[in-house]
């Protein structure tokens, strides 16, 4: 089998890190793979992740038909327009297996429409996907962080055009099952630590508790709420230090800095870091806070890193985080009050040894669950099913286009009979839209 694996490879891309690990595992299974870079030309010149595989750039490719040389195309889909523009561009022309890393891809969709000069058509596409009158007059720059936009994430729009689909969490699997005509599978995200990280340090209840949040600092990581919770409690305010590890805008840095100063919280913000510097930050942390609201991603690389590192991890009980074992994480309600967060942090502060045991047990579970080897095996099973389904899906698309040109809708009796006949001929005894 020859696979074209479409992904960003920019040095800062978590999806790129994932792709390097999974493709290495697939090569070990005898699969021939080319890495197909999906970034816009403006970022291709920056540092990229190393790989011994052949690398093809979609930027500048004048004819996507050359992608048909691959038996299967795997498109890694995220909401970052600069990183995934050409994945969307190619997937719309040459369908493949779409691996949905984010539940929300509205920013990718809208920016792609604007780039193509079709901004005026975006509203009609959204209404066609989710129903008339769905699209409210929101500013595009706000659409990737607001809870309201989850009502039109555009996941279904792209899934309907995919040969097959992958979800990394159960919380958005129904969306793919309802919209993708081909096989659909939930596969836990595979990820690893940025470098070797030592065991959790020995700590007494008198030591300062070092708390860390990883990732680009934006509103949905709830840093302000964490600072306020720490500041409310004299005990936590005096005994905890909080670090924000990742890129941050000047405005956000200034706002959070003022809040920490006003509440008396010890706060440090690093800005963007290399993988080795990130490893050092995780190594020095006593616990990691992975609070996200709303949940925009399919699975959380930072939460997986936290568990793999053996650090006790605090999460909100919703989305992907709800799927993590209750006994291996410290969960608080999605609509938490400051007390809920204070309680869990106080437990960490006062229980060094139970915290260490919790982190060690989580690491063992995470190493087995989020492994590249397990991911590669599951993906190959899906790829084989997708190849079986491809002839029927292509026929269905062609017939649908012809029936539409004749004025027949999907519920027309003729369309239903043709679909049943095609399934009998090409996929007897089954229905393609199923979870495997």
C-alpha positions as CSV (number, residue, x, y, z in Angstrom):
1,X,0.0,0.0,0.0
2,X,1.3,3.5,-0.9
3,X,0.0,6.3,1.3
4,X,0.2,10.0,0.7
5,X,0.2,11.5,4.3
6,X,-0.9,15.2,4.1
7,X,0.2,17.1,7.1
8,X,1.9,20.3,8.3
9,X,5.6,19.8,9.2
10,X,6.3,23.2,10.7
11,X,8.4,22.9,13.8
12,X,5.7,24.3,16.0
13,X,2.9,21.9,14.8
14,X,1.6,19.3,17.2
15,X,-0.1,17.6,14.3
16,X,3.3,17.5,12.6
17,X,4.8,15.8,15.6
18,X,1.9,13.3,15.6
19,X,2.4,12.6,11.8
20,X,6.2,11.9,12.2
21,X,5.5,9.3,14.9
22,X,2.6,7.6,13.1
23,X,4.3,7.5,9.7
24,X,7.4,5.9,11.3
25,X,5.2,3.2,12.7
26,X,3.5,2.6,9.4
27,X,6.8,2.3,7.6
28,X,7.8,-0.4,10.1
29,X,4.7,-2.3,8.9
30,X,5.9,-2.2,5.3
31,X,3.8,0.7,4.1
32,X,5.3,3.1,1.5
33,X,4.6,6.7,2.5
34,X,5.3,10.1,1.2
35,X,4.8,13.1,3.5
36,X,2.8,15.8,1.7
37,X,3.2,19.3,3.3
38,X,0.0,21.3,3.5
39,X,1.2,24.7,4.8
40,X,0.8,27.9,2.8
41,X,3.9,29.0,0.9
42,X,4.5,31.8,3.4
43,X,5.5,29.4,6.2
44,X,7.3,26.7,4.2
45,X,10.6,28.5,4.6
46,X,10.6,28.3,8.4
47,X,12.2,25.4,10.3
48,X,10.4,22.1,9.9
49,X,10.4,18.7,11.6
50,X,13.0,16.2,10.4
51,X,12.0,13.1,8.5
52,X,13.8,10.6,6.3
53,X,10.6,10.1,4.2
54,X,10.1,11.8,0.8
55,X,8.5,15.2,1.2
56,X,6.1,16.7,-1.3
57,X,4.8,20.3,-1.1
58,X,1.2,21.0,-2.1
59,X,2.0,24.7,-2.3
60,X,2.7,25.4,-5.9
61,X,1.3,22.1,-7.2
62,X,-0.7,23.1,-10.2
63,X,-2.6,19.8,-10.7
64,X,-3.7,17.7,-7.8
65,X,-4.4,14.8,-10.1
66,X,-0.9,13.6,-9.5
67,X,-2.1,12.6,-6.0
68,X,-4.0,9.8,-7.6
69,X,-0.7,7.8,-7.7
70,X,-1.3,7.0,-4.1
71,X,-3.5,4.1,-3.0
72,X,-4.8,6.2,-0.1
73,X,-4.5,9.8,0.8
74,X,-4.7,10.7,4.5
75,X,-5.5,14.4,5.2
76,X,-4.7,15.7,8.6
77,X,-7.3,18.4,9.3
78,X,-6.9,21.2,11.9
79,X,-8.3,24.6,12.3
80,X,-5.0,26.5,11.6
81,X,-5.5,28.1,8.2
82,X,-1.8,28.6,7.5
83,X,-0.9,25.0,8.3
84,X,-3.9,23.2,6.7
85,X,-4.9,25.3,3.7
86,X,-3.8,22.9,1.1
87,X,-5.1,19.9,2.9
88,X,-8.6,21.3,2.5
89,X,-7.9,22.5,-1.0
90,X,-6.7,19.0,-2.1
91,X,-9.3,17.0,-0.1
92,X,-12.1,18.8,-1.9
93,X,-10.7,17.6,-5.3
94,X,-9.2,14.3,-4.5
95,X,-11.1,12.7,-1.6
96,X,-9.2,10.7,1.0
97,X,-9.3,9.7,4.7
98,X,-9.8,12.9,6.8
99,X,-8.2,12.7,10.2
100,X,-10.1,15.4,12.2
101,X,-7.8,16.8,14.9
102,X,-10.2,19.6,15.7
103,X,-13.9,19.6,16.3
104,X,-14.1,23.2,15.1
105,X,-12.7,23.9,11.6
106,X,-14.8,27.0,10.9
107,X,-11.7,29.2,10.7
108,X,-10.1,26.9,8.2
109,X,-13.3,26.8,6.1
110,X,-14.0,30.5,6.2
111,X,-10.4,31.5,5.4
112,X,-10.3,29.0,2.6
113,X,-13.5,30.5,1.1
114,X,-12.0,34.1,1.4
115,X,-8.8,33.0,-0.2
116,X,-10.8,31.6,-3.1
117,X,-12.7,34.8,-3.5
118,X,-16.0,33.1,-2.3
119,X,-16.5,34.9,0.9
120,X,-20.1,35.9,-0.2
121,X,-20.9,32.2,-0.6
122,X,-19.9,31.1,2.9
123,X,-23.2,31.9,4.5
124,X,-25.1,29.8,2.0
125,X,-22.7,26.8,2.5
126,X,-23.2,27.0,6.3
127,X,-27.0,27.2,5.9
128,X,-26.9,24.3,3.4
129,X,-25.0,22.2,6.0
130,X,-26.9,23.1,9.2
131,X,-30.2,24.6,8.1
132,X,-31.5,27.8,6.8
133,X,-30.8,30.8,9.0
134,X,-28.0,29.1,11.0
135,X,-25.3,31.6,10.3
136,X,-25.3,34.7,12.5
137,X,-23.4,37.9,11.7
138,X,-20.2,37.1,13.6
139,X,-16.8,38.6,12.9
140,X,-14.6,35.9,11.3
141,X,-11.7,36.6,13.7
142,X,-13.9,35.7,16.7
143,X,-15.2,32.4,15.2
144,X,-12.4,30.1,16.3
145,X,-12.8,30.8,20.0
146,X,-16.5,31.4,20.7
147,X,-18.8,28.7,22.1
148,X,-21.6,29.8,19.8
149,X,-19.6,28.8,16.7
150,X,-19.6,25.2,17.8
151,X,-23.1,25.1,16.3
152,X,-21.6,25.3,12.9
153,X,-18.1,23.8,13.3
154,X,-18.1,22.8,9.5
155,X,-16.9,19.4,10.5
156,X,-19.9,17.8,8.8
157,X,-19.3,19.8,5.6
158,X,-15.9,18.3,5.0
159,X,-16.7,14.9,6.4
160,X,-19.5,14.5,3.8
161,X,-16.8,14.9,1.1
162,X,-14.3,12.4,2.7
163,X,-13.6,8.8,1.7
164,X,-13.4,7.9,5.4
165,X,-13.0,9.7,8.6
166,X,-11.1,9.5,11.9
167,X,-12.1,11.0,15.3
168,X,-9.7,11.1,18.2
169,X,-12.4,11.2,20.8
170,X,-15.9,9.8,21.3
171,X,-17.3,13.2,21.9
172,X,-17.5,14.1,18.2
173,X,-17.7,10.7,16.7
174,X,-21.5,11.0,16.1
175,X,-21.0,14.1,13.9
176,X,-18.7,12.0,11.6
177,X,-21.0,9.0,11.6
178,X,-23.9,11.1,10.6
179,X,-22.1,12.9,7.7
180,X,-19.4,10.7,6.3
181,X,-20.7,8.1,3.8
182,X,-17.6,6.0,4.1
183,X,-16.2,4.0,7.1
184,X,-15.5,6.0,10.3
185,X,-13.3,5.1,13.2
186,X,-12.4,6.5,16.6
187,X,-8.6,6.1,17.2
188,X,-7.0,7.6,20.3
189,X,-4.5,10.3,19.4
190,X,-0.9,9.1,19.4
191,X,1.6,11.4,21.0
192,X,4.9,11.4,22.9
193,X,6.9,13.6,25.2
194,X,9.1,16.3,23.6
195,X,12.2,14.7,25.3
196,X,13.2,12.5,28.2
197,X,11.5,13.8,31.3
198,X,12.4,12.7,34.8
199,X,10.1,11.4,37.4
200,X,8.0,13.7,39.5
201,X,10.2,15.4,42.1
202,X,10.0,14.4,45.8
203,X,8.1,17.2,47.5
204,X,7.0,17.8,51.0
205,X,3.8,19.6,51.9
206,X,5.9,22.6,52.9
207,X,7.3,23.1,49.4
208,X,5.9,25.5,46.8
209,X,3.6,23.8,44.4
210,X,4.6,24.5,40.8
211,X,1.6,24.5,38.5
212,X,1.9,24.7,34.7
213,X,-0.4,25.2,31.7
214,X,1.0,24.2,28.3
215,X,0.1,25.6,24.9
216,X,-0.6,28.9,23.1
217,X,-2.3,31.1,25.7
218,X,-5.8,32.1,24.6
219,X,-9.1,32.7,26.4
220,X,-10.3,29.1,26.2
221,X,-7.4,27.9,28.4
222,X,-9.0,29.8,31.3
223,X,-5.7,31.2,32.6
224,X,-7.5,34.2,34.1
225,X,-9.9,31.9,36.0
226,X,-7.0,29.9,37.4
227,X,-5.3,33.1,38.6
228,X,-8.5,34.3,40.2
229,X,-8.9,30.9,42.0
230,X,-5.4,31.0,43.3
231,X,-5.7,34.6,44.4
232,X,-8.9,33.9,46.4
233,X,-7.2,31.6,48.8
234,X,-4.4,33.0,51.0
235,X,-3.1,29.4,51.5
236,X,-2.8,28.8,47.7
237,X,-1.6,32.3,46.9
238,X,1.3,31.9,49.3
239,X,2.2,28.3,48.4
240,X,1.7,28.1,44.6
241,X,3.6,29.3,41.6
242,X,1.8,29.3,38.2
243,X,3.5,29.2,34.8
244,X,2.0,29.7,31.4
245,X,4.2,27.9,28.9
246,X,3.6,28.8,25.2
247,X,3.0,31.7,22.8
248,X,1.1,34.6,24.1
249,X,0.0,37.9,22.6
250,X,1.2,41.2,24.1
251,X,-2.3,42.1,25.0
252,X,-2.9,38.8,26.8
253,X,0.4,39.0,28.6
254,X,-0.4,42.5,29.8
255,X,-3.9,41.6,30.9
256,X,-2.9,38.4,32.8
257,X,0.2,40.2,34.3
258,X,-2.0,42.9,35.8
259,X,-4.5,40.4,37.1
260,X,-1.7,38.4,38.8
261,X,-0.3,41.5,40.4
262,X,-3.7,42.6,41.7
263,X,-4.4,39.2,43.2
264,X,-0.9,38.5,44.5
265,X,-0.4,35.4,42.5
266,X,3.1,34.3,41.5
267,X,2.9,34.1,37.7
268,X,5.5,33.6,34.9
269,X,4.8,33.6,31.2
270,X,7.4,32.0,28.9
271,X,6.3,32.8,25.4
272,X,7.1,30.3,22.6
273,X,9.5,27.5,23.4
274,X,11.5,24.9,21.6
275,X,10.7,21.2,22.2
276,X,13.7,20.8,24.5
277,X,12.7,23.9,26.5
278,X,9.1,22.6,26.7
279,X,10.5,19.3,28.1
280,X,12.4,21.3,30.8
281,X,9.2,23.1,31.8
282,X,7.2,19.8,32.1
283,X,10.2,18.3,34.0
284,X,10.1,21.1,36.6
285,X,6.3,21.1,37.0
286,X,4.5,19.4,40.0
287,X,1.1,19.4,38.2
288,X,-0.3,20.4,34.9
289,X,-3.6,22.2,34.4
290,X,-5.4,21.4,31.1
291,X,-8.6,23.4,31.4
292,X,-10.3,24.2,28.1
293,X,-13.7,25.9,27.6
294,X,-15.0,25.5,25.0
295,X,-13.3,22.3,23.8
296,X,-12.2,23.0,20.3
297,X,-9.8,20.1,19.7
298,X,-10.6,16.4,19.1
299,X,-8.0,15.4,21.6
300,X,-5.5,17.3,23.7
301,X,-1.8,16.7,23.0
302,X,-0.9,18.7,26.1
303,X,-3.1,16.6,28.4
304,X,-1.5,13.5,26.9
305,X,1.9,14.9,27.5
306,X,1.0,15.7,31.0
307,X,-0.1,12.1,31.7
308,X,2.8,10.6,29.9
309,X,5.1,12.7,32.1
310,X,3.7,11.3,35.3
311,X,2.5,14.7,36.4
312,X,-1.0,14.8,38.1
313,X,-3.3,16.5,35.7
314,X,-6.4,18.7,36.4
315,X,-9.0,18.8,33.6
316,X,-12.5,20.0,33.1
317,X,-15.1,17.1,32.9
318,X,-16.3,17.6,29.3
319,X,-15.3,16.8,25.7
320,X,-12.1,14.7,25.3
321,X,-11.2,15.2,28.9
322,X,-14.4,13.6,30.1
323,X,-13.1,10.4,28.3
324,X,-10.0,10.2,30.5
325,X,-10.3,7.8,33.4
326,X,-11.7,9.5,36.5
327,X,-9.3,7.7,38.8
328,X,-6.3,8.9,36.8
329,X,-7.0,12.6,36.6
330,X,-8.3,15.3,38.8
331,X,-11.6,16.5,37.3
332,X,-13.7,19.5,38.0
333,X,-17.1,20.4,36.5
334,X,-17.1,22.1,33.1
335,X,-19.1,25.0,34.7
336,X,-16.8,25.1,37.7
337,X,-16.8,27.6,40.5
338,X,-13.5,28.9,42.0
339,X,-14.0,26.6,44.9
340,X,-13.9,23.5,42.7
341,X,-10.4,24.4,41.4
342,X,-9.2,25.5,44.9
343,X,-10.2,22.1,46.3
344,X,-8.2,20.1,43.7
345,X,-5.1,22.3,44.0
346,X,-5.3,22.2,47.8
347,X,-5.4,18.4,47.6
348,X,-2.2,18.4,45.4
349,X,-0.5,20.8,47.8
350,X,-1.3,18.8,50.9
351,X,-0.8,15.3,49.4
352,X,2.7,15.0,47.8
353,X,2.9,11.2,47.8
354,X,-0.6,10.4,46.7
355,X,-0.1,12.9,43.9
356,X,3.1,11.1,42.8
357,X,1.2,7.8,42.8
358,X,-1.6,9.3,40.7
359,X,0.8,10.6,38.1
360,X,2.7,7.3,37.9
361,X,-0.5,5.3,37.3
362,X,-1.7,7.8,34.7
363,X,1.6,7.5,32.8
364,X,1.3,3.7,32.5
365,X,-2.2,4.0,31.1
366,X,-1.3,6.8,28.7
367,X,1.8,5.0,27.3
368,X,-0.5,2.0,26.3
369,X,-3.5,4.1,25.1
370,X,-1.8,6.8,23.1
371,X,0.9,4.8,21.3
372,X,2.0,5.3,17.7
373,X,2.1,1.5,17.2
374,X,-1.6,1.1,18.2
375,X,-2.6,4.1,16.1
376,X,-0.8,2.6,13.0
377,X,-2.6,-0.7,13.3
378,X,-6.0,0.9,13.7
379,X,-5.4,3.3,10.8
380,X,-4.4,0.4,8.4
381,X,-7.6,-1.4,9.2
382,X,-9.6,1.8,8.3
383,X,-7.5,2.3,5.1
384,X,-8.4,-1.2,3.9
385,X,-12.1,-0.6,4.5
386,X,-11.9,2.8,2.8
387,X,-10.3,1.1,-0.3
388,X,-13.2,-1.4,-0.4
389,X,-15.7,1.4,-0.1
390,X,-14.1,3.7,-2.7
391,X,-15.9,2.4,-5.9
392,X,-19.3,2.7,-4.3
393,X,-18.6,6.1,-3.0
394,X,-17.4,7.4,-6.4
395,X,-20.4,5.9,-8.1
396,X,-22.7,7.5,-5.5
397,X,-21.2,10.9,-6.0
398,X,-21.5,10.6,-9.8
399,X,-25.1,9.4,-9.6
400,X,-25.9,12.1,-7.1
401,X,-24.6,14.8,-9.3
402,X,-26.6,13.5,-12.3
403,X,-29.8,13.1,-10.3
404,X,-29.4,16.6,-8.9
405,X,-28.9,18.0,-12.4
406,X,-32.3,16.4,-13.3
407,X,-33.9,18.0,-10.2
408,X,-34.1,14.9,-8.0
409,X,-33.4,15.3,-4.3
410,X,-31.8,12.7,-1.9
411,X,-35.2,11.6,-0.7
412,X,-36.6,11.1,-4.2
413,X,-37.8,7.4,-4.7
414,X,-35.6,7.0,-7.7
415,X,-32.5,8.1,-5.8
416,X,-33.3,5.7,-2.9
417,X,-33.7,2.8,-5.3
418,X,-30.5,3.6,-7.1
419,X,-28.6,3.8,-3.8
420,X,-30.0,0.4,-2.7
421,X,-29.0,-1.2,-6.0
422,X,-25.5,0.3,-5.9
423,X,-25.0,-1.0,-2.3
424,X,-26.1,-4.5,-3.3
425,X,-23.7,-4.5,-6.3
426,X,-20.7,-3.0,-4.6
427,X,-21.2,-3.6,-0.8
428,X,-23.6,-6.5,-0.3
429,X,-24.8,-7.2,3.2
430,X,-23.7,-3.9,4.8
431,X,-24.0,-0.2,5.1
432,X,-20.9,1.9,4.5
433,X,-21.7,4.6,7.1
434,X,-20.7,2.6,10.2
435,X,-18.2,2.7,13.0
436,X,-15.4,0.1,12.7
